[in-house]
């Protein structure tokens, strides 16, 4: 097994690297990695239903969809992530105990009563500190997990805080759990870098075939290509095949607005705007203008900026109105 102590913190690169190693090599890997602050969305989820979009964009939090199912998770530099890629029929899909055991044993050696609970969560005293997910093909299994070591809980809460009335989606929603940081349960405080080294040593000492490995320039180029074609695109990270309905109410100076949208195949198929606003033009012209458009903030804003919004909703600009659409 090859062990990669990955130093790159770009989430789109790291997720592209996972896919490249899993789908384009026949080798076994263990990787430790960290991401800059980001939300990592499950493969089958509706991204808009999982994130607080305006908070995420205002705070430059990246959003990237991963290769595995499950729920959305928050990453920052207080978070440590691990990936196993194992080959052969003995590494069966949904065998979470095997892949989380090194983490549990490392934490217990530090006096932390970690345990695997349910299908794929790691808990400390009933509180979640790690979510895990897998995907498989006929050659083996990719398993990865996130470890909340000293993550910014305020960012986590705000970034993933979505009004359940805002989106009615048929895709899989995340199950919110009470979460905790590992550092809060350590009797002797250590840094995330020290914890990373302990987990790395656990893997190296527990696997006689384990060797440290560094990517070569050819592999990096291929991962960069995959990143550019897939993991950094709106189509992969936000696009959803599942139909959903969007509803948002907002107060503006002088009026209250309610925007209702139906979205199919990433495009708006119907739109209705309600409110106590005044305007000299019929609001249905805005509704008709956005029908057929991709449900993307930049696309919708470009449409609204071409229209005299103040004549439809007195006192409002396109830049204000767009906030009621996302």
C-alpha positions in Angstrom: 0.0 0.0 0.0 1.3 3.4 -1.0 0.9 6.2 1.6 0.5 9.8 0.4 0.9 12.6 3.0 -0.8 15.1 0.7 0.1 18.8 1.3 -2.1 20.5 -1.3 -5.1 22.1 0.3 -7.2 22.8 -2.8 -10.4 20.8 -2.3 -11.1 20.4 -6.1 -7.6 19.1 -6.6 -7.8 16.7 -3.7 -11.1 15.2 -4.8 -9.9 14.9 -8.3 -6.8 13.1 -7.0 -9.0 10.6 -5.2 -10.9 9.8 -8.4 -7.7 9.6 -10.4 -6.0 7.1 -8.0 -9.2 5.0 -7.8 -10.2 4.9 -11.4 -6.9 5.1 -13.2 -4.5 3.0 -11.2 -4.7 -0.6 -9.9 -2.6 0.3 -6.7 -3.7 0.5 -3.1 -3.4 3.9 -1.3 -3.8 5.6 2.0 -3.9 9.4 1.9 -4.0 12.1 4.6 -5.1 15.5 3.4 -6.6 18.8 4.4 -8.7 21.3 2.6 -9.1 25.0 2.8 -12.5 25.9 4.1 -15.1 24.3 1.9 -18.3 22.3 1.8 -18.0 18.9 0.3 -21.3 17.7 -1.0 -22.4 14.1 -1.5 -22.6 12.8 -5.0 -26.4 12.4 -5.0 -27.3 15.7 -3.2 -28.9 18.9 -4.4 -26.1 21.4 -3.5 -28.5 24.4 -3.1 -30.5 22.4 -0.5 -27.4 21.8 1.6 -25.7 25.2 1.8 -26.4 28.7 2.9 -25.5 30.1 -0.6 -25.1 33.7 0.2 -23.0 33.1 3.3 -20.8 30.6 1.4 -20.2 33.0 -1.4 -19.7 36.0 0.9 -17.1 34.1 2.9 -15.3 32.6 -0.1 -16.1 29.0 1.0 -15.5 26.6 -1.9 -18.2 24.1 -2.7 -17.1 20.8 -4.3 -19.1 17.6 -5.0 -17.3 14.4 -4.2 -17.4 10.9 -5.8 -19.2 9.2 -2.9 -22.7 9.4 -1.5 -23.8 10.6 1.9 -24.3 14.1 3.3 -22.6 17.4 3.0 -19.6 18.1 5.3 -17.6 21.2 6.2 -13.8 21.3 5.8 -11.2 23.8 7.0 -7.7 23.6 8.2 -8.9 22.4 11.5 -10.1 19.3 9.7 -8.1 16.3 8.8 -9.3 13.9 6.0 -8.2 10.4 5.2 -8.7 8.1 2.2 -8.3 4.4 1.7 -8.2 2.8 -1.7 -8.2 -1.0 -1.3 -8.4 -3.6 -4.0 -10.0 -7.1 -4.0 -13.2 -8.7 -3.0 -12.3 -8.9 0.6 -12.7 -5.2 0.9 -16.5 -5.1 0.7 -18.6 -2.0 0.3 -20.1 -0.7 3.6 -17.4 -2.2 5.7 -16.8 0.9 7.7 -15.4 -0.8 10.8 -12.2 -1.9 8.9 -11.4 1.5 7.5 -12.2 3.6 10.7 -10.4 1.2 13.1 -6.9 3.0 12.8 -8.6 6.3 13.7 -10.5 4.9 16.6 -7.4 3.1 17.9 -5.2 6.3 17.6 -7.7 8.3 19.5 -8.1 5.7 22.2 -4.4 5.7 22.7 -4.7 9.4 23.5 -7.5 8.7 26.0 -10.4 9.7 23.8 -13.3 7.2 23.9 -14.0 7.2 20.1 -16.3 4.7 18.6 -18.0 3.8 15.3 -21.8 4.3 15.7 -24.5 3.4 13.3 -23.4 2.9 9.7 -20.7 5.5 9.1 -20.3 8.0 11.9 -17.5 8.2 14.5 -18.6 9.6 17.9 -17.1 10.8 21.1 -19.5 10.6 24.0 -22.5 10.7 21.7 -21.2 13.6 19.6 -20.2 13.2 15.9 -16.6 14.1 14.9 -16.3 12.2 11.7 -18.5 11.3 8.8 -17.4 8.5 6.4 -18.5 7.5 2.9 -17.6 4.9 0.2 -17.8 4.1 -3.4 -16.9 0.8 -5.1 -16.4 -0.8 -8.5 -15.4 -4.3 -9.5 -11.8 -3.8 -8.5 -12.2 -2.5 -4.9 -13.4 0.2 -2.6 -12.6 3.9 -2.0 -13.3 5.0 1.6 -12.8 8.4 3.0 -13.7 10.3 6.2 -13.3 13.7 7.7 -12.1 14.3 11.2 -13.1 17.4 13.1 -10.0 18.2 15.1 -10.2 21.9 15.7 -12.7 23.1 13.0 -14.3 26.5 13.2 -17.8 25.5 14.4 -19.3 28.9 13.7 -18.4 28.7 10.1 -19.6 25.1 9.9 -23.0 26.0 11.4 -23.6 29.1 9.3 -22.4 27.5 6.0 -24.6 24.5 6.3 -27.6 26.2 7.9 -30.4 26.1 5.3 -34.0 27.0 5.9 -36.0 23.7 5.4 -38.8 25.7 3.8 -36.5 27.2 1.2 -36.1 24.1 -1.0 -38.3 21.2 -1.6 -35.9 18.7 -3.1 -36.2 15.0 -4.0 -32.5 14.5 -3.6 -30.9 13.1 -0.4 -30.6 15.6 2.4 -27.9 15.6 5.1 -28.8 14.5 8.5 -27.6 17.2 11.0 -26.0 15.8 14.1 -24.6 17.3 17.3 -20.9 17.7 16.4 -17.7 18.1 18.4 -14.0 18.7 17.9 -11.4 16.1 18.9 -9.3 18.7 20.6 -12.0 19.3 23.2 -11.6 15.7 24.4 -7.8 15.5 24.6 -6.4 15.4 28.1 -3.1 16.6 26.8 -3.5 19.1 24.0 -1.7 18.5 20.8 -1.7 20.3 17.4 -3.5 18.9 14.3 0.0 18.5 12.8 1.0 16.2 15.7 -2.2 14.3 15.4 -1.6 13.9 11.7 1.8 12.4 12.4 0.4 10.0 15.0 -2.2 8.7 12.5 0.4 8.5 9.7 2.7 6.4 12.0 -0.3 4.2 12.9 -0.8 3.3 9.3 2.8 2.9 8.5 3.5 0.7 11.5 0.4 -1.4 11.1 0.9 -2.3 7.4 4.1 -4.0 6.5 3.7 -3.2 2.9 3.1 0.5 3.4 5.5 2.9 1.8 5.5 6.7 1.5 4.8 7.9 -2.0 4.9 11.2 -3.8 3.1 12.0 -7.0 5.2 12.5 -10.1 4.7 15.4 -12.6 2.8 13.2 -15.0 0.3 12.2 -12.4 -0.1 15.8 -11.2 -0.8 16.9 -14.7 -3.5 14.3 -15.1 -5.1 15.2 -11.8 -5.1 18.9 -12.8 -6.8 18.0 -16.1 -9.5 16.1 -14.2 -9.9 18.9 -11.8 -10.4 21.5 -14.6 -12.8 19.3 -16.6 -14.9 18.2 -13.6 -14.2 19.2 -10.0 -13.9 22.9 -10.6 -17.0 23.2 -12.8 -20.5 24.5 -11.9 -22.1 21.5 -13.7 -20.5 19.0 -11.4 -20.6 21.0 -8.1 -24.0 22.6 -8.4 -25.8 20.8 -11.3 -28.6 18.5 -10.2 -30.6 16.1 -12.3 -33.3 16.0 -9.6 -36.2 18.4 -9.9 -36.8 20.8 -7.0 -38.8 23.8 -6.0 -37.3 26.9 -4.5 -39.1 29.4 -2.2 -37.6 32.4 -0.5 -39.0 35.4 1.3 -37.0 38.6 1.8 -37.7 42.0 3.3 -36.4 45.0 1.4 -36.8 48.7 2.2 -40.4 49.4 1.4 -41.6 45.9 0.5 -41.6 42.2 1.2 -41.0 39.7 -1.6 -41.6 36.0 -2.1 -39.9 34.2 -5.0 -41.0 30.7 -6.1 -39.2 28.7 -8.7 -39.5 25.2 -10.1 -36.2 23.8 -11.5 -35.8 20.8 -13.8 -32.5 19.6 -15.3 -30.8 22.8 -13.8 -33.1 25.1 -15.6 -36.0 27.2 -14.3 -39.3 25.9 -15.8 -41.7 28.3 -13.9 -41.4 31.4 -11.7 -43.8 33.4 -9.6 -43.0 36.6 -7.6 -45.3 37.8 -4.9 -45.2 40.8 -2.6 -46.6 44.1 -1.4 -44.4 46.1 -3.8 -45.4 48.9 -6.2 -44.4 49.0 -9.8 -45.5 50.5 -13.1 -44.7 47.3 -15.1 -46.2 43.8 -14.8 -44.0 41.6 -12.7 -44.9 38.7 -15.0 -42.3 40.1 -17.4 -39.5 39.3 -15.0 -41.0 35.8 -14.3 -41.1 35.1 -18.0 -37.5 36.4 -18.5 -36.0 33.9 -16.1 -37.9 30.8 -17.4 -35.6 28.6 -19.4 -32.5 30.1 -17.7 -29.9 28.0 -15.9 -30.4 28.2 -12.1 -27.1 30.0 -11.5 -26.6 33.3 -9.8 -24.4 34.8 -12.5 -26.8 33.8 -15.3 -29.9 35.2 -13.5 -28.1 38.4 -12.5 -27.1 39.0 -16.1 -30.8 38.7 -17.1 -32.0 41.0 -14.4 -29.4 43.6 -15.1 -30.8 44.0 -18.6 -34.2 44.9 -17.2 -35.4 48.2 -15.5 -36.0 46.5 -12.2 -37.1 49.7 -10.5 -40.0 49.9 -12.9 -41.3 46.5 -11.8 -40.5 46.8 -8.1 -40.1 50.4 -7.0 -36.8 51.2 -5.2 -35.1 47.9 -6.0 -32.0 47.1 -8.2 -31.1 43.9 -10.0 -28.2 43.5 -7.5 -30.7 43.5 -4.6 -33.4 41.4 -6.3 -30.9 38.5 -7.1 -30.6 37.8 -3.4 -34.3 36.7 -3.4 -33.5 34.2 -6.2 -30.7 32.2 -4.5 
